Amino acid sequence: MAQKPKSDPNYKVIAENRRARFDYAIEDDIECGMILTGSEVKSLRENTSNIAESYAAVEEGELWLVNSYIAPYERAMFSHEPRKRRKLLVSRKELSRLWNETQRKGMTIVPLVMYFNHKGIVKLKVGIAKGKKNHDKRETAAKRDWNRQKQRLLKSNG
């Protein structure tokens, strides 16, 4: 009998940008580290964050997460600003690739999911994406609905 692998107790999704895959065609994704203060990490442990309306940008040779929300931690002595810009950590090679993609091809950098990795460190997965037009969004919705309908039909017949 094969034993089911135990889920990692440290891995935990904090915030997810569900609209990103609907609004953008994601071509590639990269895992980034984040520079955070202690009160921000404590607040993230309580699942009080939002990355839905945020974006990442390369400015002055650094990658920044703009407009993300991390709620203030109630019991902190020195609290943090909820919507401040947060620096993302990537290698120089990845940073130059991100910059080239956004400058030349009209792409954007969209945060997809924020999580604690297996070591308990906060990571952010960002995607290099191109914005979808309205007809592309309708096509995506129609495809999703058809797949749901197909699964229902297979379930009822089987």
C-alpha positions as CSV (number, residue, x, y, z in Angstrom):
1,M,0.0,0.0,0.0
2,A,1.3,3.4,-1.0
3,Q,1.3,5.8,1.9
4,K,-0.2,9.3,1.3
5,P,2.4,12.0,1.6
6,K,1.8,14.3,4.6
7,S,1.0,17.9,3.8
8,D,3.7,20.3,4.8
9,P,2.6,22.2,8.0
10,N,4.5,25.3,7.0
11,Y,3.2,25.7,3.5
12,K,0.1,28.0,3.5
13,V,-1.5,30.3,0.9
14,I,-1.9,33.8,2.3
15,A,-3.5,35.7,-0.6
16,E,-4.4,34.8,-4.1
17,N,-5.2,37.0,-7.1
18,R,-8.0,35.0,-8.7
19,R,-8.8,37.6,-11.4
20,A,-5.3,37.6,-12.7
21,R,-5.8,34.5,-14.8
22,F,-9.1,35.9,-16.1
23,D,-7.9,39.4,-16.9
24,Y,-4.4,38.5,-18.2
25,A,-2.8,35.8,-20.4
26,I,0.0,34.6,-18.1
27,E,3.1,33.5,-20.1
28,D,5.6,32.8,-17.4
29,D,5.8,33.0,-13.6
30,I,8.6,33.6,-11.1
31,E,8.9,33.1,-7.4
32,C,10.1,36.2,-5.5
33,G,11.1,36.8,-1.9
34,M,9.8,39.9,-0.1
35,I,11.4,42.3,2.4
36,L,9.0,42.6,5.3
37,T,9.0,43.9,8.8
38,G,8.1,41.7,11.8
39,S,4.6,43.2,12.2
40,E,3.9,42.5,8.6
41,V,4.8,38.8,8.9
42,K,2.7,38.5,12.1
43,S,-0.2,40.0,10.3
44,L,0.3,37.6,7.3
45,R,0.2,34.7,9.7
46,E,-3.3,35.8,10.6
47,N,-4.3,35.8,6.8
48,T,-5.0,39.6,6.7
49,S,-3.8,40.6,3.2
50,N,-4.9,41.3,-0.3
51,I,-3.0,41.3,-3.6
52,A,-6.0,41.6,-5.9
53,E,-5.5,45.2,-7.0
54,S,-1.7,45.2,-6.8
55,Y,1.0,45.0,-9.5
56,A,4.8,44.7,-9.6
57,A,7.1,47.2,-11.4
58,V,10.8,47.5,-12.1
59,E,12.0,50.9,-11.0
60,E,15.6,52.1,-10.7
61,G,17.0,48.5,-11.0
62,E,14.7,47.1,-8.3
63,L,11.5,45.1,-8.3
64,W,8.6,46.6,-6.2
65,L,5.2,45.3,-5.3
66,V,2.8,48.3,-5.5
67,N,-0.6,48.7,-3.8
68,S,-0.7,45.4,-1.9
69,Y,-2.5,45.4,1.4
70,I,-1.3,43.9,4.6
71,A,-3.5,44.8,7.6
72,P,-1.9,46.5,10.6
73,Y,-1.0,44.0,13.4
74,E,-3.0,44.9,16.5
75,R,-0.4,43.9,19.1
76,A,2.6,45.4,17.5
77,M,4.7,48.0,19.3
78,F,5.8,49.6,16.0
79,S,3.1,49.0,13.4
80,H,3.6,49.2,9.6
81,E,1.9,51.2,6.8
82,P,-0.8,48.9,5.2
83,R,-0.3,49.9,1.6
84,K,3.4,50.8,1.3
85,R,5.5,49.7,-1.6
86,R,7.4,46.4,-0.8
87,K,10.7,45.4,-2.3
88,L,10.7,42.0,-4.1
89,L,13.9,39.9,-4.2
90,V,14.9,38.3,-7.5
91,S,18.2,37.5,-9.1
92,R,19.8,40.1,-11.4
93,K,19.3,37.8,-14.4
94,E,15.5,37.5,-13.6
95,L,15.3,41.3,-13.0
96,S,16.8,42.1,-16.3
97,R,14.5,39.6,-18.1
98,L,11.4,41.1,-16.4
99,W,12.5,44.6,-17.3
100,N,13.1,43.6,-21.0
101,E,9.7,41.9,-21.2
102,T,7.8,44.9,-19.8
103,Q,9.7,47.4,-21.9
104,R,9.8,45.7,-25.3
105,K,6.8,43.5,-25.6
106,G,4.2,45.6,-23.7
107,M,3.8,43.0,-20.9
108,T,3.0,43.6,-17.3
109,I,4.0,41.9,-14.0
110,V,1.0,40.6,-12.1
111,P,1.2,39.1,-8.6
112,L,-0.6,35.7,-8.6
113,V,-0.3,34.2,-5.2
114,M,1.4,35.0,-1.8
115,Y,2.3,32.1,0.4
116,F,4.5,30.8,3.2
117,N,6.9,28.2,1.6
118,H,7.9,24.9,3.3
119,K,10.5,26.8,5.4
120,G,7.9,29.3,6.6
121,I,9.2,32.2,4.5
122,V,6.9,34.5,2.7
123,K,7.1,34.2,-1.1
124,L,5.2,35.8,-3.9
125,K,4.6,34.2,-7.3
126,V,4.5,36.9,-10.0
127,G,3.4,36.3,-13.6
128,I,4.6,38.0,-16.8
129,A,1.3,38.7,-18.5
130,K,-0.4,40.4,-21.4
131,G,-3.8,42.0,-20.9
132,K,-6.7,40.2,-22.5
133,K,-9.3,42.0,-24.6
134,N,-13.0,41.7,-23.9
135,H,-13.6,39.0,-26.6
136,D,-10.7,36.9,-25.1
137,K,-12.4,37.1,-21.7
138,R,-15.7,36.0,-23.1
139,E,-14.0,33.1,-24.9
140,T,-12.3,32.1,-21.6
141,A,-15.6,32.2,-19.7
142,A,-17.4,30.2,-22.5
143,K,-14.6,27.5,-22.4
144,R,-14.8,27.3,-18.6
145,D,-18.7,26.9,-18.8
146,W,-18.4,24.3,-21.5
147,N,-15.9,22.2,-19.5
148,R,-18.2,22.4,-16.4
149,Q,-21.2,21.3,-18.6
150,K,-19.1,18.4,-20.1
151,Q,-18.1,17.2,-16.6
152,R,-21.8,17.3,-15.5
153,L,-22.8,15.2,-18.5
154,L,-20.0,12.7,-18.0
155,K,-21.0,12.4,-14.3
156,S,-24.7,11.9,-15.0
157,N,-24.0,9.3,-17.8
158,G,-21.3,7.4,-16.0
